[in-house]
Amino acid sequence: MSERFYRTPAQLRTYSVFLLNNAIIDLTTAMASALTSTRIFNHETQTSLFVFLGPCTLFSEHLCRLCQALLVNLVTQSSIVLLLSFLYRLYIINVAGSSLSPLSSSRIWLLCSLSILLIA
């Protein structure tokens, strides 16, 4: 087979920034989830009770709460980055037939960084 079948199209090479960013977020989310192993109870009241069962309980309750907050923020950030990556692919499809060029990697890193600011 030709070598061109195994190469990423030039328009999608910058998409790897989204993949790397999402991989880092997912890895951190998995570690925070493994540390907390939270059970949430809500018995027909409007309150929630978090019971931490993971290894974070060996250190401190503060660490457990910190990991839980990190987990919630990272899941939200992952959703935003996923939305941005879909929008970027749509942009690339529209750019393919025109004279516009794809965004640079630095601009995509800036977009991913802005997702952090959206959560804060």
N, C-alpha and C positions, 0 to 999 in steps of 0.2 A: 504494500500500500504506500501511497504517497505520504511524504512527511507532513504535508499541509493538513491532513486529517487529524494529526496528533497535536497540533499547535492551537493555542487559544487565539481567537480572532483579536486583532489589535484593538478593536473597540471595547472588548471585554477584559483586557488585561488589568485595567484599573479596578475592576470589580473585585479583584483579590483582596483589596483593602477591606471591603465589607466582610468578606469571608474570614479574614484574620481577626478583625474586630469582634465579630460574632463568636468565633471560636474562643477568644480570650474571655469574653463575657460568659459564655456557657461553661467554661472550665471553672471560673471563679464562682459561678452560681452553684455548680455541682459540689464544690468544696464547702461552701457556706451551708448548703442543704445537708451535706453529710455531717457537718459539725453540730447542727442544731437538732435535726430529727424531731420536728415539732409536732405535737398533737394539739388541735384546736377544738375546744368545746364551746358550743353555743346552745344551751338548753332553753329554747323558746324565749330567751331574753335578748335584750339588745347589747349584751356584753359578750366579750370573748375571753376565754381563759386559755393561755398558752402554757403548755406543759412541755418543757424541754427534756428530751430523753437522750440526746446525743452526747458525744465526748466533751462538748463545751461545758457541761455541768461539772466536770472534774476541775475546771479552772475557776470560773465565776459566773454568776447570773448575768453580770454586765456584759461579758463576752457573748453569752447566748442571745441577749437582746440585740447586741450589735450585729451579730451574724444574721439574725432574723431581719433586721432593718436592711442590711446589705442585700440579702436575698430578695426582698420585695423590690428594692430599687433596681437591682440587676435584671429581674424579670421584666420590669417596665422598660428599662433601657434596651433590652434585647428585642422587645416588640417594636420600639421606635426604629432601631437599626434595621430590623426586618422590613418595616414599611419603607424606609429610605432605600434599601437595596432593591425592592420591587419598583419603586419610582425611578431609580437609576436605570434599571433594565428597560423600563418603558421609554425613558429618555434616549437610551442607546438605539432602540428600535426606530424611534423617530429621527434620530441623527443619521442613521445609516443611509437614508435616501437623500440627505442634504449635504451641504458643504460645511456644516458645523463639525467641530472636533469634540471628542469625548472630554470629560473633565479630567484634570490632572489628579495624581494621587494625593498631592498635598491638599487640594480642595475637598477630596473625599474624606481625608482624615479630619479636616475642619468640620465637615458635616457630622461625622461620627462624634466628634468632641462636643458639638452643639447639642447632641442628644443628652449628654450629661447635664448640660445647663437647663434643658427643658424639664428635667426631673427635679432639679434643685430649687 
